[in-house]
C-alpha cells in the first residue's frame, strides 16, 4: 500500500515539476497580487467609509452623561449601535470579549459615577474661580476625580479608519460633556451671583476633566497595528492556495482524457489511494506558497516603505491553520476535477467559484464593511474561515485554542469535498 502511495506521489511530483510555467504561476501569481493589492489598498485603508460602524455601548454611569451619549449614538445613522450582546446587557467584560472576537469594531465604556465626577469638578472650579484662586496655573494632575472613558478597538480594523471613528466619538462625547458642565456651571453661579454677566471667565482646561484610553482588544501585550499588510498577505495567500484547484483539477481530467486513470482502475488500487498522492503533493505546494508569501510580507514589503508583517505569538497556530487551509484547498480541487467533464470546464468552474468564494469571504473587501446580509453569507465561505483564523493569530494575539474552530471547519470542508468526489466517481464508474 505504501509503495503504491509513494509511486503516485512521485508521479504527481514529476508531472508538476515538468510544467515549469504552471509551477511558476503558482508562486509568482500570489506574490504579484500581494505586492499590487497591498500598495493599492494601503491608501484605500485610510479612506474607509464609516457607515454602519458596529459599536457596543456599556453605560456604567446611568446618569446624564451616559444617557445622553447613548441617545446620540443610537440616533446616529453612521453607527450600528448595540447595548446588548447575545441578548444580555453589555458589560465591560462582555464588550472586551465581543470586540476581541470581531463582533464589533468599537466599544465605548462610560465608567460609573462619570456624571457625578464632572459635576464635582465643575463645582470645585467655580468655587475656586469665584473665590479669586488662580486655577489656570494649577497642574492637570491636581484636578481630582477625572473621568476616563474607554474606547475598545478591534485590532483587525484599519488604523486610519479607527482614527476617524474615535475622533468623531471624542468630539461627540466632548459636546455632551460640555452641555453637562455648562448646566452645572450655570446652576452653581446662580446660587452665588444672581447676575451672571459679572461672572469671571472660567480658565479650566476641559481635557483635564475627561481623558480617553484606547484599548486594542488583543490577547497579547504587544500592540499590533492594523494595516494593509496584515490583511493582504494572509488574504491573497489563502486565495492563491485555493486557486491551486485549477491545476489540480486539470491534472485529474488530463488523466481521464488520456485514459491512464482507467488503466489504474484495472489494478487493485483504491480510488482514495490514487487521489491521496495528488493531495500530498499539492498540500506541500500550498505550504511552500504560504512560507514564501510570509517571507514577502515580513522582509520584502518593508523595502517598499510598507510595514512588516507581524506574525503574532503562535507558530503552532499558524502551522495548524495553514495545514487545514491547504487540505481544504486541495479537497476543493479534487472535487472540481471529479465533477467537471473537460479541462476547459474545470478551469471555468474552478476560477469563477474561487473568485466568488474569495469575494464573499472578505479577501477583496473586509467582511466588516459589508452589509449585514452579506456578512451572514460570508460566514459560509471556507476562505473566510481561514482569513478569520489568521486575523486571530496576526492581529488579536490568538493562540491554538482560538483558531481550532476555524481549522476544524476547514477540515470538515475537506472531508465533505472528498466524500462528494468519492461518491460521484463511484456513481460514474457504475454507469
Steps between C-alpha positions, in 0.01 A plus 500: 500500500776746595694411184196585286448826690865596455472417129201733457674778696813461286292508181314817602822669605667428166197623306489820703873569473499447125237770459737784584265772374208375707723455806636853463149642481403324823770692685535823302125572472436535876823697540390749234152523653642576844733772367239669281198473732694608808637808327154589371311431822754667723336831412153352463518382858538866598177612340261228609134596514378499859134427426347243727789472744426219746524661846423341835419740784545433871334755728622459856407860582119495467495879533495798265832430322431134430137556404573787260789314331283191464220700337742673265665177382165325462368783278817524290459341156873432479488267801370147520426554871455217748485505879444126533701196393325173413190617685692597815559861622847608394764500774866596487608134494248401233590804287873422516433140398256593222734759346791259535302238308419743218127538573543879537760741369479740791383489859427807715501462878369779724629448856279506807463843661618686187228766515548550875877541451445766234261691724742476790784639287289784368376585847857512628619712210212745534563532869872566447428748221250698703733501799773656289730197481715464190399167348680570172833417659375187668661182366267256324601221736364698794144493372310228684263233379576519127272287280664240277285379213634180342477443124559133418639435153503188283861459374371367168360841403722733304691760702389805304142379504510474878663841533204649317250306711662576836546866407130532427418319823726733698341806341149378568573401861672833559187681378285303743750564778503872426120518525510335840784721617331819379176405670683418823705821474185708448326337793797559729545864400126567534517394862775752576463788254156584360652711222691254289641776277756585768625145528875473444602285208577142595854408415490122547622265232217275381730217399604463861157394612443217251788290365488220248667162482510303174529127562571244228298189576799268467611208714860611482671794663666589170317771307443366149402785269243406236608587146477388138785251544330319789191453283641441152779252569277234661203589278673459165703203618175322585366600158808352330477180703140446387590594143706183496170331427542590131828312430393218733166453327678526165735220602206274590321569173818454296534149639136434412540624144823310442347182638771446761250518784300214349814287479556572868145392576579157357766460767411414863545864608226685695378832366595685816855367476533640149365836611710511818815523294372820339384638835840449665686671215268797475476545878880530502478757219246699705730496802791621288276775360414612850861506618601705196218751548579543869859575403376759249289669765769495766812586298418634152201730554694716752745573215212683329434714807215282626474357851645155565260212557455415869447127551360506851611268777390153392706317236311182586171675428634628166611149401170334597289761321722497190486121482121501537473765226725296271285189546180700439646647180622166363173330592314767305732446202436125505125562509513740204712256301260217579179688417625670181495320166779689319810700595340814356190444711712443811697821438182709468323329791806522725597861424148645522408313818824600673454863399147488641608330824788746544274801445248364750776396739646848551806459279415790269315716752515446879180333615437756776419772243247277320125532555364277774348253251832460320684456829268212581566343160878550530499285813440198272811553287800276584728789404331709770563229760868500416528880485322545833737245651805694381343823629482338842868399481649805329290778651318382810788319667321166480643153562417145399169473694372816331547370145396139558133568405615654169745215433230244583256659252769493230571131565128419495483681166788281376323179606174623347663569163678165505174323582326669209790410269503137611124451466485674159796301368347171618170591336670584168694172502184297553308672220 
